[in-house]
Amino acid sequence: MARVGVIVVGLCLVLYFVLTGQWSYLYLTSGEPIGIAMGVALVVLPLIGAWAMVREIQFGIQADRLGSRLDAEGGMPAAETELTPSGRLAKSDAEPLVQRYTAEAEAAADDWRARYRLGVVQDAAGRRKDARASIRDAIRLAKAGT
């Protein structure tokens, strides 16, 4: 389902490029300084957006591959406590688990598996930013190790 969403967003981005390309051409050929500046902005800003989208897709693919690999090895963290209906850890259970997995990741600083498990637990605890950072570290460590 997520892949369908990525395809839809990608198609919307292509449509956006076509439309902004037309508008930027009109602005750039207007001869007016403000029009030219707007035309340049209509070229640069979508490129920044496309770069960000490509980076997110790369992150998602790499994280998915590592997650599948870790799951196949039987190394994914098991749900040790009750989860909320949204799939998150209860607040009272989250902190001890995050601390435990953080200690394990710090003890095995070069192990991408420990860092990935930490990211999974952080995500389940609702710490999305920390989880993404941990999984980015896991991706970096996995690349360095292979």
N, C-alpha and C positions, 0 to 999 in steps of 0.2 A: 504493500500500500504506500509506503514511503517513497518507493521508486516512481510510482505514478505521480505523486506530488512533485517530485524533482523534475520529471518530464514536463508536467504542466507549467511549473515555474520557468523552466528553460524555454518552453515555447512562448510564454508571455514575455520573457526577456528578449527573444528574437523579434517579436512583434514590436516591442518597445524600441529596439535598435532601429528598425525600419522607420517607425514614425519619428523618432528623434533625429534620425539621419535626414529625413525630408525637411524637418523644421530647421535643423542646423544649417543645411544647405541654403535655405531661404534667408536665414539670418546672416550667414556669412557673405552672401552675395548682395545683401541690402546696401552695403556701402556706408552704413551708419555705424559709428564706433560702438554704441550700446548694442546694436544688432549683432555686430561681429563678436563682441564679448559674450553675448548670449549664445551665439552659434558655437563658440569654443567650449563654453560650459556644457552645452548639449552633446558635445563629443566626448569631453573628459569625464564627466560624472557617470554616464553609463559604463564607461570602461572600468572605472573604480568599482562600480556595482558588480560587473561581470567578474572582475578579479576576486572580489570577496565571495561571490557565489562559487566560483571554481575552488577556492580554498576550503570552503565549507563542505563541498562535495568530496574533495580529496580527504578531508578529515573523517567524514562519515564512512567512506569506503575503507580507509585504513583501520579505523576503529572497529568496523564490522568484521573485517578479516581477522584482526587480533582476537576479538571476542569469540568468533567461531573457532579459532584455533585453540584458545584457552578452554572453551566449552568441550571441544573434542578430546582434550587432554584430561578433562574432569576437574579443572582447576577453578571454575567459577564459584564465587561465594554462594553458599546455600542460605536460604532465608531461615535465620535462626529464631526470629521472633514473628509475631503477627504483623502483617502489613495492613495499611489502611486500604480502603476500597480503591484509592487511586494508585496503589502499588508502592507507596512510600513507607518508610519505617515510621513507627510511632515516635514522637519527639523524645519520649522518655527512654526509648531503646536505642535511638540513633547515636547519641554521643559516645557511649561506651564502645559501640561497634566501630565507629569512625576512629576513635583513639586506638583501638586494638589493631585495625588494619593500617593505620598510619605508622604505628610502631613496627609492624611487620615490613612495611615498605621501606622505612628508614633503615631497618636492620639488613635488608637485602637491596641496597641502593642501586645495584646494577641489574636487577631482575625486573624485566618488563611485566612479568606475570603479577608480581606483588603490587606494582604501581597500577596495573589495570584493575586488579581486584579492589584496590583502594578507590579508584574512580567509580566503580560500580556501586560500592557502598556509599560513597559521598553523594552520588546521584539519587540513590534510594532514600538518603537522609534529607534530600531537598537542597543540597549544596551544589547546584549546577555548575557554577563558575569553577569551584575547586575540582569537581569531577572532570570537567573538560581539561583543566590543566594537568591533572594526574594522567588522563588518557593520552594527552599530547606527549607527556614524558614517557609513557609506556611505548608509544609509537617510535619516539626517538631512540629509546633503548633497544627496541626490537630491531630497528634498522642498523644500529651500531653493532649488534650482536650477530647479524647475519652476513 
